[in-house]
Amino acid sequence: MQIFDDETRARQSARNSSNMLDEAYATGVAVLSKYAEQRDRLKQAQRKALDILNTVGLSNSVLKIIERRHRLDKWISYIGMFLTVVIMVIVWRWTH
């Protein structure tokens, strides 16, 4: 009977070890699948962040163009005002 008990214990221990290995394998598979999901989420977040940065970069370049154009328009208006005053002074002196 002692031999049968030892064999039964050995089989039970082997089953327990097999079950523990199966659980460890399942846990490993679950962890890897969660990592894959997180990687996909992070890739999506990175894509969105890059899209936003590209949009902001485009907006910055457009704003710089607008500011440059505004400065040019300001100088054109100042020159126009100055020329108008000069022409008015010339016409006033010519008529008087």
C-alpha positions as a Markdown table, in Angstrom:
| # | Residue | x | y | z |
|---|---|---|---|---|
| 1 | Met | 0.0 | 0.0 | 0.0 |
| 2 | Gln | 2.9 | 2.3 | 0.7 |
| 3 | Ile | 4.0 | 2.0 | -3.0 |
| 4 | Phe | 0.5 | 2.9 | -4.2 |
| 5 | Asp | 0.3 | 5.9 | -1.9 |
| 6 | Asp | 3.7 | 7.2 | -3.1 |
| 7 | Glu | 2.7 | 6.7 | -6.7 |
| 8 | Thr | -0.6 | 8.5 | -6.1 |
| 9 | Arg | 1.2 | 11.4 | -4.4 |
| 10 | Ala | 3.7 | 11.5 | -7.3 |
| 11 | Arg | 0.9 | 11.6 | -9.9 |
| 12 | Gln | -0.9 | 14.3 | -7.9 |
| 13 | Ser | 2.3 | 16.3 | -7.6 |
| 14 | Ala | 2.8 | 16.0 | -11.4 |
| 15 | Arg | -0.8 | 17.1 | -12.0 |
| 16 | Asn | -0.4 | 20.0 | -9.7 |
| 17 | Ser | 2.9 | 21.0 | -11.4 |
| 18 | Ser | 1.2 | 20.6 | -14.8 |
| 19 | Asn | -1.8 | 22.8 | -13.7 |
| 20 | Met | 0.6 | 25.4 | -12.3 |
| 21 | Leu | 2.6 | 25.5 | -15.6 |
| 22 | Asp | -0.7 | 25.8 | -17.5 |
| 23 | Glu | -1.8 | 28.7 | -15.3 |
| 24 | Ala | 1.6 | 30.4 | -15.7 |
| 25 | Tyr | 1.4 | 30.0 | -19.5 |
| 26 | Ala | -2.1 | 31.4 | -19.5 |
| 27 | Thr | -1.0 | 34.3 | -17.3 |
| 28 | Gly | 2.0 | 35.0 | -19.7 |
| 29 | Val | -0.3 | 34.9 | -22.7 |
| 30 | Ala | -2.7 | 37.3 | -21.0 |
| 31 | Val | 0.1 | 39.7 | -20.1 |
| 32 | Leu | 1.5 | 39.7 | -23.6 |
| 33 | Ser | -2.0 | 40.4 | -25.1 |
| 34 | Lys | -2.4 | 43.3 | -22.7 |
| 35 | Tyr | 1.0 | 44.7 | -23.7 |
| 36 | Ala | 0.0 | 44.4 | -27.3 |
| 37 | Glu | -3.3 | 46.3 | -26.6 |
| 38 | Gln | -1.3 | 49.0 | -24.7 |
| 39 | Arg | 1.2 | 49.3 | -27.6 |
| 40 | Asp | -1.7 | 49.8 | -30.0 |
| 41 | Arg | -3.2 | 52.5 | -27.8 |
| 42 | Leu | 0.2 | 54.2 | -27.4 |
| 43 | Lys | 0.7 | 54.1 | -31.2 |
| 44 | Gln | -2.7 | 55.7 | -31.7 |
| 45 | Ala | -1.9 | 58.4 | -29.1 |
| 46 | Gln | 1.4 | 59.1 | -30.7 |
| 47 | Arg | -0.2 | 59.4 | -34.1 |
| 48 | Lys | -2.7 | 61.9 | -32.7 |
| 49 | Ala | 0.0 | 63.8 | -30.9 |
| 50 | Leu | 2.0 | 64.0 | -34.1 |
| 51 | Asp | -1.0 | 65.1 | -36.1 |
| 52 | Ile | -1.7 | 67.9 | -33.5 |
| 53 | Leu | 1.9 | 69.0 | -33.6 |
| 54 | Asn | 1.9 | 69.1 | -37.4 |
| 55 | Thr | -1.3 | 71.1 | -37.2 |
| 56 | Val | 0.2 | 73.5 | -34.7 |
| 57 | Gly | 3.4 | 73.7 | -36.8 |
| 58 | Leu | 1.3 | 74.6 | -39.8 |
| 59 | Ser | -0.6 | 77.1 | -37.8 |
| 60 | Asn | 2.6 | 78.7 | -36.6 |
| 61 | Ser | 3.9 | 79.0 | -40.2 |
| 62 | Val | 0.6 | 80.5 | -41.3 |
| 63 | Leu | 0.7 | 83.0 | -38.4 |
| 64 | Lys | 4.3 | 84.0 | -39.4 |
| 65 | Ile | 3.2 | 84.6 | -43.0 |
| 66 | Ile | 0.2 | 86.7 | -41.7 |
| 67 | Glu | 2.5 | 88.7 | -39.4 |
| 68 | Arg | 5.0 | 89.3 | -42.3 |
| 69 | Arg | 2.1 | 90.4 | -44.6 |
| 70 | His | 0.8 | 92.7 | -41.8 |
| 71 | Arg | 4.2 | 94.4 | -41.4 |
| 72 | Leu | 4.4 | 94.8 | -45.2 |
| 73 | Asp | 0.8 | 96.3 | -45.3 |
| 74 | Lys | 1.7 | 98.6 | -42.5 |
| 75 | Trp | 4.7 | 100.0 | -44.3 |
| 76 | Ile | 2.7 | 100.4 | -47.5 |
| 77 | Ser | 0.1 | 102.4 | -45.7 |
| 78 | Tyr | 2.7 | 104.6 | -44.0 |
| 79 | Ile | 4.4 | 105.3 | -47.3 |
| 80 | Gly | 1.0 | 106.0 | -48.8 |
| 81 | Met | 0.2 | 108.5 | -46.1 |
| 82 | Phe | 3.6 | 110.1 | -46.4 |
| 83 | Leu | 3.2 | 110.5 | -50.2 |
| 84 | Thr | -0.4 | 111.8 | -49.8 |
| 85 | Val | 0.9 | 114.5 | -47.4 |
| 86 | Val | 3.8 | 115.4 | -49.7 |
| 87 | Ile | 1.4 | 115.7 | -52.7 |
| 88 | Met | -1.0 | 117.8 | -50.7 |
| 89 | Val | 1.9 | 120.1 | -49.6 |
| 90 | Ile | 3.1 | 120.4 | -53.3 |
| 91 | Val | -0.5 | 121.1 | -54.5 |
| 92 | Trp | -1.0 | 123.7 | -51.8 |
| 93 | Arg | 2.3 | 125.5 | -52.5 |
| 94 | Trp | 1.6 | 125.4 | -56.2 |
| 95 | Thr | -1.8 | 127.0 | -55.8 |
| 96 | His | -0.8 | 129.7 | -53.3 |
